[in-house]
Amino acid sequence: MDAPAPAEQGHGRAALAATVAFVVLGIAFRAALAYPIHKYPADADCLNSGLVALRILDGRPQAFYTPRRLGALECYVHAAAFEVLGVGRPALAVAPFLSGSCALILWAWLALTLLGPVAGPLAVLLLALPPPAYALWTYMPNTYPETMLLCVAILAGAVRIHRRIDALGLVLFGLAAGLGFWNSIQTLAATLPA
């Protein structure tokens, strides 16, 4: 296989630099949404996930955030954040911030892999600074940030398997799809096409 031409290498470095800059911008954007702490637009749902986390800390493991609809994955992250930061809104903002940031990082890899050095960074910018409706629903502790993270992980796993089938790729895809289904049936929107 021939080595990439110097011009292609330059495009690749520029695309990577732009992608990293957009990811950092997106993480800063998510931090600005989450902090300073405030009342969430859907406060009752958001605080409910914190209440489930308190049950977990009380030694009562929970499978679901709401009965048979949403998995309690996010609530376990809340419980860990409560242990470290204390019970309160600052700790409650950790899980969606981490999930949104991880989704953006994984999306960056997926966009560069699938779309290349020109369209890839633009796709990253679209998720780094998303439309207001997306930003609203994915910055709150309501399991949507984890749902989006798991959808991106499912698609990234499918791309990895498409490129090279191996045990690790199959395990990672299965883990993402399984956690996704537990977290929300909405992740089937990524699993079924994958």
N, C-alpha and C positions, 0 to 999 in steps of 0.2 A: 504494500500500500504506500502511495506517495505521501510525503510530508506535506502539510498544508503550506500554501504559498504565504510569503510574508504579509501580504495584504489581508489574507484570511485570518492570520494570527492576530493582526492588529484589530480587525473587526471583532474577533473573539474576546480579546482583552477589553475592548471598549464596551462590549455587551456585558461582560462580567462586571466591570466597574459600574456601569449604569444599573445593573440588576442589584448589586450590593447597596448602592446608594438608595434605590427605591425601597429595598427591604428595610434599611435603617429608617428611612422616612416613614414607612408604614408602621414600624414598631413605635416610633415617636408619636405618630398620629393616634395609635391605640392607647398609648400611655396618657395622652392628653384627653382622650375621651373618658378613661377610667378614673383619672385623678385630676383635680381634687374630688374627693368622695362627695356624692350627692344622692338625692332620692332618684331612683330609676323611673323612667316613664311607666314601666310595667312592674312597679315595686312589689306588689303582692306575690307575683310569680317568682321574682328574683329573690325575695326574702324566704320564700318557701324552700328553695334549694339550700339555703343556709340552715333552716330548721331541720331539714333532713340530715345535714352535716352534724348538727348537734346530737341527733339520735345516734349517729355513727360513733361520735366521740363518747357517748354514754354506753357504748358496748353493744349496741343493737344494730348489727349490719343491715343495710338496706339494699335491695336489688333494684328498686324503682324509685324515681323521683316523684312521679305521680303514678297512681295505681295502674299497672299494666300498659303504660303509654310511653314513658320516657325512662331510660336507665339512669341509675344514680351515679354514673361515672364522675360527673362534675362535682357531685356532693362529696366524694372522697377527696378530691383536690381541695375543696373548701375545708374539709376536716383537717387536712394537713396544714393548710394556711392558718386555720384557727389555732392550731397547736403552736405554730411559730410566732404569729403576729397578735394572737388574742382574738376573741370573738368580736367582730365588728365589720363595718362596711369596707375598710381598707383590705382586710383579708378576703372578703367576699369578691372583691374586684380582681384578685390574683388569677383565678381559674380562667375567666374569659380572656384576660390579657395574655396569659401564656398560650392558651389554645389558639387565639387569633394570630399571635406572633409565630407560633409553630406552623400554622396553616400557611402563612405567608412565606415562610422559609421553604417549606415543601413545595408550594406552588411555584416558587422561583425556579427550583430545580426542574419541575415538570414543564414549565413554560419554555425554559431554555432548551430542554431536551426535545420537545415536540415542535416548537415554533422557530427555533434558531435565533441567531444573534440580532435580527432586526425586530421581528414581531414579539419575540420572547420578553425582552425588557418592557415593552409596551403593555403586555399582558400582566406583568408584575406590577407596573404602575397602576393599572386598573384595580387590582386588589389592594395595593398599598393605600390608595386614596379612593375607597369605593363610593358608590352612590349613597346618598343619605339613608335610604331605607335599609340597605345592607348594613351600613355602619351602626344604625340604631339597634337592630335586632341581634347583632353579633358582638356588641360590646357589653351587653348585660349578662348577668349570671342566670341564664335561662335554658341551658343546654344547646342553644343554637351554635355558639362558637365551637363546641366539641363536635356537633354534627357536621359542620363545615370542615373542620380539621380531619375528621374521619373520612369524609367524602374525598378530600384531596389525597389522603393516604391510600384509599382504595384505588383511585385512578393512578397514582404513582406506582403502586404495587403492580397493577395490571400492565403498565408500560414496562416495568422491570422484567416481568415474566415474559412479555412479548419479545423483549430483546434477548433474554437468556433464561431458560427454564432451569431452576435449581431448587433444592430443598429450602434454602433460606428465603428465596423469593416467594415460594408457595406459602411458607409459614407466615411471613410478614403480610402477604395479601390476605390469608385466612384470618389472621389476628385483626387486621384493620376491618375486614368485612364483618367478622363476628362481633367485635366491640361496637362497630357501627350499627349493626342490627339491634343490639342490646340498647345502645344509647337512643336510637330513634329509627323507626321503620323508614323514615325519609331518606336514610342513606341507601336504600335500595335504588334510588335514582342514580347512584354512582355504581353500585354493585352489579345491577342487572346489565347495563351496557358494557361494563368491564368484563 
